[in-house]
């Protein structure tokens, strides 16, 4: 059901991420990159509700977490990959 939703609907603008002491652009770009990575991992037949839960969960887990700024990007990619795979395993 992935074709019924659009990844663009989940992406963040700089103003969406809140105050990150001048790093708002970096945070928005990082989150958007992670959302695109998560999107690619989701099978095409994933239910819309599950897609919404998983993609929104990325922000819920990382909101306010300095790891978004301080962690190596590859570590964040590993985390989001594990998060998506675990979420899919739980629901399917």
C-alpha positions as CSV (number, residue, x, y, z in Angstrom):
1,X,0.0,0.0,0.0
2,X,3.1,2.2,-0.1
3,X,1.9,3.6,-3.4
4,X,-1.1,5.3,-1.5
5,X,1.2,7.5,0.5
6,X,4.1,9.8,-0.4
7,X,7.4,10.1,1.4
8,X,7.3,13.8,0.9
9,X,4.4,14.0,3.4
10,X,6.8,12.9,6.1
11,X,9.8,15.2,5.5
12,X,10.8,18.0,7.8
13,X,11.3,21.6,7.1
14,X,13.8,23.5,9.2
15,X,10.9,25.1,11.1
16,X,9.5,21.7,12.0
17,X,12.3,20.4,14.1
18,X,12.3,23.1,16.8
19,X,15.3,24.7,18.5
20,X,18.6,22.9,18.0
21,X,20.8,25.9,18.9
22,X,21.6,26.8,15.3
23,X,21.7,23.2,14.0
24,X,18.1,23.1,12.8
25,X,19.1,22.8,9.1
26,X,21.5,19.9,9.9
27,X,18.8,18.1,12.0
28,X,16.1,18.5,9.3
29,X,18.5,17.2,6.6
30,X,19.6,14.2,8.7
31,X,16.0,13.3,9.6
32,X,14.9,13.6,6.0
33,X,17.8,11.3,4.9
34,X,16.8,8.8,7.6
35,X,13.2,8.9,6.5
36,X,14.3,8.2,2.9
37,X,16.4,5.3,4.1
38,X,13.5,3.9,6.1
39,X,11.1,4.4,3.2
40,X,13.3,2.3,0.9
41,X,13.3,-0.5,3.4
42,X,9.6,-0.7,3.6
43,X,8.0,-3.3,1.4
44,X,5.6,-2.1,-1.2
45,X,2.7,-4.0,0.4
46,X,3.2,-2.4,3.8
47,X,-0.1,-1.1,5.2
48,X,-0.5,2.7,5.3
49,X,-1.1,2.7,9.0
50,X,2.2,0.8,9.7
51,X,4.1,3.1,7.3
52,X,2.8,6.1,9.2
53,X,3.7,4.5,12.6
54,X,7.2,3.6,11.6
55,X,8.1,6.9,9.8
56,X,6.6,9.0,12.6
57,X,8.4,6.8,15.1
58,X,11.7,7.9,13.8
59,X,11.0,11.5,15.0
60,X,9.5,10.2,18.2
61,X,12.7,8.3,19.0
62,X,15.1,11.0,18.0
63,X,13.2,14.2,19.0
64,X,15.5,16.1,21.4
65,X,18.2,13.5,21.2
66,X,21.6,15.0,20.6
67,X,22.6,11.9,18.7
68,X,21.0,13.5,15.7
69,X,23.9,16.0,15.8
70,X,26.7,14.1,17.5
71,X,26.5,10.6,16.2
72,X,28.2,9.5,13.0
73,X,25.7,9.3,10.2
74,X,26.4,5.6,9.6
75,X,25.4,4.9,13.2
76,X,22.1,6.7,12.6
77,X,21.6,4.6,9.4
78,X,22.3,1.4,11.4
79,X,19.8,2.5,14.0
80,X,17.1,3.4,11.5
81,X,17.7,0.1,9.6
82,X,17.3,-1.9,12.8
83,X,14.3,0.2,13.9
84,X,12.4,-0.4,10.6
85,X,13.3,-4.1,10.5
86,X,12.3,-4.6,14.1
87,X,9.0,-2.7,13.6
88,X,8.2,-4.8,10.6
89,X,9.0,-8.0,12.4
90,X,6.7,-7.1,15.3
91,X,3.7,-6.2,13.0
92,X,4.0,-8.9,10.4
